[in-house]
Amino acid sequence: MKKSVHKSAPRPKTRAPTKAASNAMPPGQIVLVLQGGGALGAYQVGVYQALHEAGIEPDWVIGTSIGAINAALIAGNLPGQRLAKLAEFWDGIEWHQPFGVGAALPWWIAGPASNLTTVTMGVPGFFEPNPKSWLGARAPLGVEDASYYRTDQLRTTLARLVDFELIKRNTTRLTVGAVNARTGAMRYFDSRGDALHVSHIMASGALPPASPAVRIDGEPYWDGGIYSNTPIEAVLDDNPRRSSTVFSVHLWNPSGNEPKSIWDVLGRQKEIQYSSRAINHVNRQKQIHRLRHVINEMAKHVPARERASGEVQELMSWGCKTTVHIVRLLAPRLDGEDHTKDIDFTPSGIKARWAAGYTDTQDAIAEKPWDCEVDALEGLLLHEHESTHASM
C-alpha cells in the first residue's frame, strides 16, 4: 500500500479511559457487529475508537464486507495496536487529491473526481481494474476472474496489517459472513471452530461483479452482504447462548424520504437492499428469546421429582436465562451524499464518518441503556441510539 502524499484528515484525539467510563461497563460478553458498506465503514472505526477509550474491548467481532475487514483489523491485533492499524488501513485507501498538498477541492468537485478515479483506476492497497474484464461481459473467464476489478492488493494489505496467528488463538473471537456462489448458501466462518486466514476476509468482501469470488476449501464465495448484510443473526443464533451486550453498527438507513428522481431511486434502492431487514431479524429473535424465557419460568412449576426425568430435562433444555442488550448505532447521512457514497474515499468523507461514529458511540455509552429493569420474560432488549449528526 502506498503511503499518502498529503496530510491525512485529522482523527478524533485518543483519550485515556476515565473513571466515569469504567462505571459504564455493559453486562455480559461484548459483541461488535459490523455491517458492509464500503467507504461508509469509516463510521465503524469511530465506533471502535470510542469503545476502546471507554475501556470496552469486544470479546467477539462479527463482520461482513468492509465490516469483515474492520473486524479482522480489530481481532487480528492486540488492543493497544488496533487503532493504529485501523488508521493505517484507512489512511492508505484515502483518495489522493490530484494537485498535491494543500489543494483542498470543494466537495462538489472532489466527490465526482474521487468517484471517477475509483471507478477507472481502483483504490491503491485495495483493488485495481481487471484487464480480463475488457474481453466483454460474456467472456468465459471463470468465477475467480469474472469481475471488473482484482483484489490482490487487498490480500497484501491484510497480510501486512492483520496477525492471523493471533486470530487463530481466538483471544478475540472473529466471525465473517460469505455466501457460496454455487449453492447460494450463507456461511459464517468463525475463529472458534475455523482456522481463519486472509482468504476468509477476502471472501466476505468479494462483492460481485466488482470483485472476484474467493475459493475456500474448493468452493467459491462472494460477499455475504448480497445475502445478509447485517450479520446480527450470527450472535443471536449462537450456541451455547451467553448474556451479551451487542453494539450493532448499521451503515445503511432503512427509512428515508420518498425519492423524486431516478438518481434518488438509485440511492433508496441501495439503502433498502443493504439495510438487510435487520429489525425483522431482531423482532423474530425477540419472540424466540421470549419463548425460551417462558420455558424457563414454566420449568419452575414442575415438581422436583418430575424435573429429574430425561424427557422433562430435554424439554427444559430449550429454556434460557440469558439477557441480550442490542445497542443499535445508525450511521447518519452526510449533506450532498448520493448512491455513490459507498465509494466516497475522500479524506473529508472518511473524516466525517469516523467522527460521527466516535461521537455517536460516546453518547450511547454515556446513556448506559443496558442499565435498566429487565422483565423476567424479556430476554432481548433493543436500544435505538439517535445520532446527533442528523445532517452533516
HELIX and SHEET records of a PDB file:
HELIX    1   1 LYS A   19  SER A   22  1                                   4    
HELIX    2   2 GLY A   38  GLY A   41  5                                   4    
HELIX    3   3 ALA A   42  GLU A   53  1                                  12    
HELIX    4   4 ILE A   66  ALA A   75  1                                  10    
HELIX    5   5 PRO A   79  GLY A   92  1                                  14    
HELIX    6   6 TRP A  107  MET A  121  1                                  15    
HELIX    7   7 PRO A  131  LEU A  135  5                                   5    
HELIX    8   8 ASP A  152  LEU A  161  1                                  10    
HELIX    9   9 PHE A  164  LYS A  168  1                                   5    
HELIX   10  10 VAL A  198  SER A  204  1                                   7    
HELIX   11  11 GLY A  224  ILE A  226  5                                   3    
HELIX   12  12 GLU A  233  LEU A  236  1                                   4    
HELIX   13  13 ILE A  262  SER A  275  1                                  14    
HELIX   14  14 ALA A  278  ALA A  299  1                                  22    
HELIX   15  15 ALA A  304  ARG A  307  1                                   4    
HELIX   16  16 GLY A  310  MET A  316  1                                   7    
HELIX   17  17 LYS A  341  ILE A  343  5                                   3    
HELIX   18  18 PRO A  347  GLU A  367  1                                  21    
SHEET    1   A 7 MET A 186  ASP A 190  0                                        
SHEET    2   A 7 ARG A 173  ASN A 180 -1                                        
SHEET    3   A 7 TRP A  60  GLY A  63  1                                        
SHEET    4   A 7 GLN A  29  LEU A  34  1                                        
SHEET    5   A 7 SER A 244  HIS A 250  1                                        
SHEET    6   A 7 VAL A 324  LEU A 330  1                                        
SHEET    7   A 7 LEU A 380  HIS A 385  1                                        
SHEET    1   B 2 GLU A 128  PRO A 129  0                                        
SHEET    2   B 2 TYR A 149  ARG A 150 -1                                        
SHEET    1   C 4 MET A 186  ASP A 190  0                                        
SHEET    2   C 4 ARG A 173  ASN A 180 -1                                        
SHEET    3   C 4 GLU A 219  ASP A 223 -1                                        
SHEET    4   C 4 VAL A 214  ILE A 216 -1                                        
END                                                                             
